[in-house]
């Protein structure tokens, strides 16, 4: 069988675009199939979400001006939602230009706009009905295929929500004015970031979370500190509260969450994402998929050996850098021999609240479950870091989790610029650098990254305090040394 392409990427998500670019850099012949009306901002890992979360930083600046009693500066500092939204969308548009059809075509990628599906007779191929005004059908044959579809919000499973009405991220972008009150359903990173951002823009926010804590996958200490910060800023956080019913009464929306009824102007639904794959005939070619993800192995192969998947469609947190990492692994396996596997253990991620929450590797609970007593945990606080004190950003800590031999198992950081330096710990983990080596490399002072060095030093001191044999040997050594000199 003669193939037209080395790789056909199906879907216009950020992961799909990156995969096509990466494959083209490897000199493969690539086609990228996108829906006719692709909206790059619909990807929750796109620029819009992070632009909007940047409001947190600007609002922090306003709070500092108030603390410094600088009303003349604050008078010129107005966080109007319409202006913020316009800036966020304009910035997201600028970021999206790097993935424009013209740029991709210049890189040698065959851009195809249309809808299609897999067929397996006489050979595996992907048939696309092109959006060229003629409805022509094109049969794409390739050595391998990569699924990187866009995601869409699941319809809420809340009784009465369809008649009551609700917003999604896309709907939020269309607003010119924020509602006075807002109920956000979902305690994952998107919901938490938006809860703080919108509260700082003047909306009274209620965050409804089904799990016992926000950010259920994170270290409980980190999540609880961040939840306390949200509540201190006026966000009402309802944990272990499942939204079950909604209705409209006298122009106000009501939502039942657990045993509480909440009155609100709008309901924002941010939980639950489904990949747009229903029309691809995956069942016809033996690809298994579920409501929220496509089934893959560690090589990101689907249940069909020539079809791969990556990005939000394979599940997990919705972070852009995770999607690009998965795309690179999937592309190499698709184009060459499938021997690369995904390894998330040393990949960091961050949640862009104020303060930021960043993590890499295991939480303390996960580490103790696996290694038992062979786990050493140490914390160091930003209130002991010069840069944090100078900036007035002393809330937070660095929690380092390791084994007695110095192997780093993970770290959770809550604090100023946490996302900027958690990568240093990730790099140490990836290259099996132990805590002792970090404790010997001082960081520039005053910077927030000093907390890594200080935490590593605290870890070494704690390990020494637990080693009675070594302490006795040192005490004996100095006793003998003093006796020689007497």
Residue, then its C-alpha position, 0 to 999 in steps of 0.5 A: x500500500x502506498x501512503x500519502x503521509x508519514x503521519x496524519x494528526x486529527x484535531x486542532x488542539x494545542x497538542x495536535x498543532x505541536x505534534x504536527x510541527x514536531x513531526x515536520x521538524x523531523x522531516x516527516x510528511x504531515x497532514x493536520x486535519x482540523x474542524x472547519x470552525x476551529x476555536x483555538x481559545x476553546x482549549x482550556x490550556x490555551x492563552x486565554x485561561x492564563x491571561x485571565x489568571x494574570x488578573x490575580x497578579x494585577x489585583x495583588x498589586x492593587x492590594x499592596x497599594x492599599x497597604x502602602x496607603x498610596x491612594x493616588x496610585x490606586x486611583x489610576x488602577x481600575x480592574x474593569x472586566x470588559x477591559x480585562x477581557x478584551x486584553x486577555x482575548x487580544x493577548x490570546x490572539x497574539x499567542x495563537x498566531x504562532x499556530x495560524x494556518x499560514x505559519x503551519x503551511x510554511x513549515x510544510x504541514x498539509x492543512x486540511x479543514x473538514x470533518x472525517x472518519x476512519x475507514x478500514x477497507x481496503x486499507x486503514x485510512x482517514x476520509x475527510x469531507x473538506x470544507x472547500x465549498x465543494x464537499x469533496x471527500x479526500x482519503x488520507x493514508x498514512x503510516x500512523x495517525x495521531x488523535x489530538x481532538x479539541x475538548x468540549x464541556x460536558x453538559x452538567x448532570x444537574x436537574x433543571x440546569x438546562x432551563x435555568x441556564x449556565x455559563x462555560x469558559x467560552x460563554x464567560x469570554x462573551x460577557x461584557x460585565x461580570x455578574x454580581x454573584x457567581x457559583x462555580x461548579x468544579x474544584x480542579x485548577x481551572x475552577x480554583x484559578x477562575x474563582x480567585x480571579x473573578x472574586x478579585x474583579x468584584x464578583x461574590x464567588x461560591x466555589x462548589x467542590x464535590x471532593x473533601x478539598x479543592x485540588x483533590x490530587x494535590x498535597x492536603x497541606x498545599x490545598x488547605x492553605x490555598x483554600x484558606x487564602x480563597x476564603x480570606x479573599x471572600x470566596x465561599x468554598x463548599x467542599x463535599x457538596x455535589x450540585x444536584x438541582x438548579x432552578x430560577x425564581x424571580x430572576x435569580x438562579x438557585x443551585x442546590x449543593x449538598x444541603x445548601x441552596x445558593x442564590x446566584x446571578x450566574x452558574x459557571x460550569x468548569x468540570x468535565x471535559x469530553x473529547x470530540x471524537x464521536x464522528x471519527x468511527x473509532x469503534x469501526x477501527x477498534x479504538x476504545x474510548x470512554x466518555x472523558x478519555x481515549x484509552x492508551x498504553x504508556x506509549x500513547x498507543x490506542x487499542x489500534x497499534x497504528x493510532x496514537x492519542x495525546x493531550x487532554x483527550x487521554x485524561x489527567x490535568x489539563x496543562x499545555x506543557x503536559x500535552x506537548x510532552x505527550x505529543x512528542x512521545x506519541x510522534x516519536x513512537x508513531x514515526x519510528x519504533x514504538x519504544x518511548x514511554x510517558x513518565x510523569x514522575x519528574x514533570x512539574x506543573x503549577x496552578x496560577x493562583x496567588x500564591x502559586x501552587x506548584x508540584x512535582x513527583x509524589x505527595x507525602x501520602x503517596x510516598x508513605x504509601x509506597x516507601x513506608x518509614x523510609x520517607x523524610x519530609x521537611x518544610x521551609x517557609x517563605x517568611x524565612x526567605x529574604x525576597x518574599x519578605x521584601x515583596x510582602x509575599x510571605x505566605x506559603x512553604x516548600x515541602x520536600x519529600x525524599x528517602x533517607x538516602x537522599x533520593x527526591x520523591x517529590x515536592x509541593x510549593x505554595x508561594x510567590x513565583x513557585x512555578x518559576x523554580x519548581x523546575x529545578x527540583x524536577x531536573x534534579x529528580x530526572x537526573x537522579x540528583x540527591x538532596x545533598x547536592x542541592x544543599x551545596x548549591x546556594x541560590x542567588x539572594x535575594x530571590x524566591x528560589x532561595x527556598x530550594x537551597x534552604x529547604x535542602x539544607x533543612x532536610x540535611x540537618x533533619x537527617x543528621x539529627x536522626x542519625x545518632x551514630x554519626x553524631x556520636x562519631x563526631x562527638x568522639x572525634x572532637x573530644x579526641x581532637x581537643x585532647x591532642x591539643x591540650 
